[in-house]
Amino acid sequence: MAPLAATATLFPCKCSIGREPDASLPLKPNKNMVKINGNSATRVEVATAVASMTPPIGMRGVDEELAVLPKSFRQNIPTKKQTTDSYRQGVLILGGVGYRQTVVIRSYEVGADKTATLDTFLNLFQETALNHVWMSGLLGDGFGATHGMIKNNLIWVVSRMQVQVDSYPIWGEVVEIDTWVGASGKNGMRRDWLIQSQRTGHIFARATSTWVMMNQNTRRLSKMPEEVRAEISPWFIDKKAIKEDVTDKIIKLNDAATYINSGLKPKRSDLDMNNHVNNVKYVGWMLETIPESFLETHQLSSIVLEYRRECGSSDVVESRCEPDENPKPEGESVDLFGGYPLAPQILEGHGILGPFHAWPLSYTHLLQIKGETKNEEIVRGRTTWRKKFSIIPFSS
C-alpha cells in the first residue's frame, strides 16, 4: 500500500449533517484533528487505527504508516552522555564512567523459596550493561552496539562469564547493581558487576565477563576497529569485581557423562535481538540436567561459562553434566550470617543446622548442537554448590 501521504484529503472543519461547508467562511481549527505527513485525521481515527491495525475510513496505506508512527512516541536514544536516568533509576558512578541502577526484586523474579534466581541475576546483568551504554551516548540502534560498531556491521558476543553468589536477595528487596568496563587484551572488553543491598551494603553477588566483536553477516570474530576503540576506551577503568578470577580450562565432556538431556529445542521467546539464543537460556538447560533432588537441597554459589559458538532457532541441543568429586573438608569454616566464619560443627551443635554433610559439590557441563555428522560445542560450564541451610529454632 501507499504511504499515508498519498491518502485522500479529510475536511478539517465542522459540517452540519447533509450540508456542504460554506466556502466563504474562514475555517476554524478543530482541536480533534491531527496532522500526519501533511494529511488531517481525527484523533479517534488514528487511535482506532493503532489499536486495531486497520485503516480508518478514507485513509489508505495506514499499515505502512503505522510501522513508523509508534517510533515517534518512543523515547529517543541519547546522543550525549547522561548522568542520571530517572526512568530506569540509573546514575553514573566511579567518576562518571561506571553505572549504578536501583532495582526492586519483583515477584516473578523469585523462586519457590522467595529469593531471586540465577536467571534474575543474569537478566539484570544484561539489562544494566545495555543501560550503561544507553547513558554513555554511544548507543546506536543495535543490541548494545556503538555507532562505530554499526558502521562496521559488528555486534558484541560474550566469550566468558563468571558469577559468584554469596546470598540471594528476597522478594521486595531493594538492590543496587553496579557495572563498569575495562580492557581485555587487544581486541576484547571486560565487564564487571556488583549486586548489593541498598540499605545495608551487603554484597549478594559479583560477576565478570569477557566480550569480543563479531561480524553480523559472516558470524566470524573481528578485530576491534580503531574508531570503536576510540569510542569505548575512555570508559575503561582498572577495577575488578572478582579478585581471584578462575582461569582453569573446563574439560569437554564425552558421551559417557552421568547426566544427559537430549532433544532440547529453542523457542521463539528464547531468541534475543541478535536472533540467537539468549545466554540465560543456556544456563537453564545446564541446571535442568542436574537431578531435582540435589537442586532441592543445594543452592548455586558460583558458575563459570566458556562460550564456543551461538545457537540458532532451528538447532537441536544436548546438555551433558558430570559431578565432580571435590567435597569441602569437614572442619573448614562456613561463611555465613554476614560474613562471620563459623565451623559447621558449631552450627550443628546449637541446633541451627541439621546433620552436616561435606560440601560444596561442583559439576562440569557441556551444551552442544547435535548434528548428523558433527556435534558443535555451544558452551562449557562449571557450577559450584552449597547445601541449603535448614534453620531450626533454638530450644529453651
Secondary structure, 3 states (H helix, E strand, C coil): CCCHHHCCCCCCCCCCCCCCCCCCCCCCCCCCEEEECCEEEEHHHHHHHHHHCCCCCCCCCHHHHHHHHHHHHCCCCCCCCCCEECCCCEEEECCCCEEEEEEECCHHHECCCCEECHHHHHHHHHHHHHHHHHHHCCECCCCCCEHHHHHCCEEEEEEEEEEEECCCCECCCEEEEEEEEEEECCCEEEEEEEEEECCCCCEEEEEEEEEEEEECCCCCEECCCHHHHHHHHHHECCCCCCCCCCCCCCCCCCCCCCEEEEEECCCHHHECCCCCECHHHHHHHHHCCCCHHHHHHEEEEEEEEEECCCCCCCCCEEEEEEEECCCCCCCCCEEECCCEEECHHHHHHCCCCCCCCCCCEEEEEEEEECCCCCCEEEEEEEEEEEECCCCCCCCC
